[in-house]
Structure formats: structure tokens, C-alpha cells
Amino acid sequence: MEKGYTSNARGALIVLEGLDRSGKTSQSRKMQSYLEERGFPVESWRFPDRNTSVGQMISAYLTNKSQLDDHTIHLLFSANRWEKRSLMETKLRTGTTLIVDRYSFSGVAFSAAKGLDIEWCKAPEMGLLAPDLVVYLDISPEKAAERGGYGGERYEQLEFQQKVAQHYQILRDGSWKIIDASLPMEDVEKQLKEVVLDCVTTCCRGKSLAQLWSH
Ligand code: T5A
């Protein structure tokens, strides 16, 4: 057992959310290095996980190589999380912190932005593990669109991202940490480090795992 861990200690499930190009991938890497330097076991994950067979179907859809019904792609995104759930639980229970780039909130915000019923969108996510921390990297769709590589994938369109931002607003609760993602990368990183370290320390001391959107 790692130094400082109690018997019910575990890794933290930390989720980064935000519009396309908000800086999740960059910050996820930085948080991984930061925690590793401090001696915490940590992995960076992302959804969609394009390496699985479900993930490959999603990737083909996102790159406009295939067409799918809106409900069908929603369920595929969800299935892509379910296929990683058991590994996720094992990692957390054995003390590894997971920094996850997008999770169920992306699933709901993007599909609901297309007009699907929000409760219908949430239903297949119920029972997945609840994050210990959700950080929303807050940036205007206009500012995000100015960043490198924007526009290559299906959802990277200004008007659609505006709708996604509105649905993230609906999903947010008081526990989310909101960070201004239009700030320079170092400033975003500094704010993120504080909340991430606090969360990892809490889970390291012992915290039970919860399920998402269970009543
Ligand atoms: N989706 C996803 C669903 O519809 N349902 C679901 O269930 C899920 C999980 C793929 C798409 O799928 C949708 C959402 C997406 O549309 P993705 O592969 O995660 O999701 O796509 P993106 O979010 O677009 O991922 P990106 O890697 O493209 O964007 P990031 O990770 O937010 O941003 P990042 O770090 O790669 O940075 C983008 C650019 O901005 C610069 C970087 O250097 C880079 O060039 N940058 C900054 N520049 C200035 N200041 C800063 N603070 C900066 N931070 C980053």
C-alpha cells in the first residue's frame, strides 16, 4: 500500500468537461505530471475511448465517415463508458487516480443540444461511477473556435457549440468547479492544481464510491 493510504483509501475520479478546444487534453496531461511528481499513482483517460470497437464506430461518426441516428450515437457513447466501468472501479479501488477528459456530462450536453430529451439522455448513464470532482473549463464558443485545429470534426461548429454550452449550464450543480479557460494555459493550470490536489488528498484519506445520477 502506498505511503499515507488508509485501508479504505482510493484514487480520485476527476473529470474535465468543456466545449471542444477548451483545453481539456492539455490540462489533463499537466495534471497527470503534477500528481506523478508528488508520488500519486495516476492515469489520464478520455472519452470517447477510440481504441475499442465501439470507440472506432464513434470515431468514424465524428470524422463524418459514417452516419448514425442521434439516439444510436448517444447510446454508443454511453456504451463506450460502460465498457470501461469495471476497469475504472478496479483502478480507483487500488489507489490510482483517474483524470478523465470528458464523461457522461459530455454525453448528455451534446445529445440534448441536438434536441433529444435530457432525461432520456441521462438514463443510460445511471449507475456509472460518480466523479469526485468535475471541473468545467469555461470558454466562449467564439474564443474556442479561434484555437488550433478547430472545425475538423462533426460537432466543431459555432452554433452547435453555443447550444452545448447552454446544456452544460443546465447540468451544472454547486459541486462543479468552474475555471476560466480563456486565461493563459499556466493560469488555468495553477487553479486546476489546487482543486485536483485537494480532491486526491480527500480520496486518499478514504471516501466511498458513489454512482452517477442514482436517486
Ligand atoms: N462527445 C463526447 C459526445 O457527443 N458525447 C460523449 O459522450 C462524449 C464523450 C469528441 C467529440 O465527441 C463529443 C464531444 C466532442 O465534440 P474530443 O475528442 O474530446 O471529443 O474532442 P475535443 O473536446 O474537441 O478535444 P480536443 O482535444 O480537440 O480539445 P481539448 O482537449 O478541449 O483542447 P486541447 O487541450 O487539445 O487544446 C486545443 C488547442 O487550444 C490550445 C492548445 O494548445 C491546442 O492548440 N490551448 C490554449 N490556447 C490558449 N490558451 C489556453 N489556455 C489553451 N489551452 C489549450
Boltz pocket constraint, residues with backbone or C-beta under 6 A from the ligand:
constraints:
  - pocket:
      binder: B
      contacts: [[A, 18], [A, 19], [A, 20], [A, 21], [A, 22], [A, 23], [A, 24], [A, 25], [A, 26], [A, 27], [A, 47], [A, 48], [A, 62], [A, 77], [A, 78], [A, 101], [A, 102], [A, 103], [A, 104], [A, 106], [A, 107], [A, 108], [A, 110], [A, 111], [A, 147], [A, 148], [A, 149], [A, 153], [A, 155], [A, 156], [A, 181], [A, 182], [A, 183], [A, 184], [A, 185], [A, 186], [A, 188]]
      max_distance: 6.0
